[in-house]
Amino acid sequence: MNQLLKGKKGIIFGALNDKSIAWQVALKCHEQGATFVLTNAPIAMRMGEINNLAALCNNAQIIPCDVTKNEDMENLISKSMEILGGKIDFILHSVGMSVNIRKGKQYSDLDYKFHHDTLDISAISFHRLMQTCFKMDAVNDWGSIVALTYIAAQRVFPDYNEMADAKSLLESYARSFGYHFGKRNRVRINTISQSPTPTTAGSGVKGFGDFFDYAGALSPLGNASAEACAEYCVLMFSDLSRMVTMQNLFHDGGFSNTGFSYDVFKLMENKQ
């Protein structure tokens, strides 16, 4: 079987440890023949295990990047092209952090400075990434850029707090920039709305365990794993999805379209 990403070059944001979706994406991209650069915030790189991932991926180069700084983003893109020997074919944006959630602030009592920082890190960084690539003409024609999102952008999940606003903005950027990048370079921009996934960030949301069980019971296919999401990302990076752009793609076992499930009632009975 031919490797789907043979000869393709990319950048993968956000791999912290082996629970990260970005970590699994890197492994799958390597398996499918891609070469890529890994990047994360300097503090995340100190806390995480990204060097171990790099070793598993043919000693992939690691470039630190504070996604809130234009100069860091420009440095990342230019150095990536130097390392990879040309323009980029695919990028994964897997970046998100809520300052208000970390500080224990409720949605009805947000600190607006914290909120600005959350939006900057979790959403505006996606626009900053695409704008930097656009200005530097850094992405090959028919390239693919994917960001990870969540259904709280469309529906209310109270404990997801301000991250719901960040994901809504993220998805809007994919549509709006998708038009401009598509017209000029045929570059596709999409978001993948993933099932609740027991990552380091996801598990920090209040009541995550109970909601994970609920989502699995409601979804006819169950919750999609991080590894399955990585496989979907590979598909979106490949030429097989070359006419898909400006879409929010639900990768959630059917959760987004299911209103009722007897399995949810069984789950509730078992927990009483």
GICOR-V112777 format. One record per backbone hydrogen bond with DSSP energy under -0.5 kcal/mol. NH is the residue of the N-H (numbers start at 1). CO is the residue of the C=O. Records with the same first field share a line. If there is no record, write none. Layout:
BEGIN
NH=CO ; CO
END
This chain:
BEGIN
5=32
6=3
7=33
8=5
10=35
11=90
12=37
13=11 ; 92
14=39
15=39
16=14
20=17
24=20
25=21
26=22
27=23
28=24
29=25
30=26
31=27
32=28
33=30
34=29
35=8
37=10
38=61
39=12
40=63
45=41
46=42
47=43
48=44
49=16
52=49
53=49
54=50
55=51
56=52
57=53 ; 54
58=55
59=54
60=54
63=38
65=40
67=65
69=66
70=68
73=69
74=70
75=71
76=72
77=73
78=74
79=75
80=76
81=77
82=78
83=79
84=80
85=81
86=81
88=138
89=9
90=9
91=144
92=11
93=91 ; 146
94=92
99=97
102=98
103=99
104=101
105=100
109=106
110=107
112=110
115=111
116=112
117=113
118=114
119=115
120=116
121=117
122=118
123=119
124=119
125=120
126=123
127=123
128=124
129=125
130=126
131=127
132=128
133=129
134=130
135=131
136=132
137=133 ; 134
138=133
140=88
142=185
143=140
144=89
145=188
146=91
147=190
148=93
149=192
153=150
154=151
155=151
157=155
160=157
161=157 ; 158
163=160
164=161
165=162
166=162
167=163
168=164
169=165
170=166
171=167
172=168
173=169
174=170
175=171
176=172
177=173
178=173 ; 174
179=175
180=176
181=177
182=178
183=179
184=180
185=181
186=182
187=181
188=143
190=145
191=247
192=147
193=191 ; 249
194=149 ; 192
195=251
199=197
203=199
204=201
205=202
208=205
211=207
212=208
213=209
214=210
215=211
216=212
217=213
218=214
219=215
221=253
222=219
229=225
230=226
231=227
232=228
233=229
234=230
235=231
236=232
237=233
238=234
241=238
242=239
244=241
245=243
246=189
249=191 ; 247
250=248
251=193 ; 249
255=252
257=254
258=255
259=257
264=261
265=261
266=262
267=263
268=264
269=265
270=266
271=267
272=268 ; 269
END
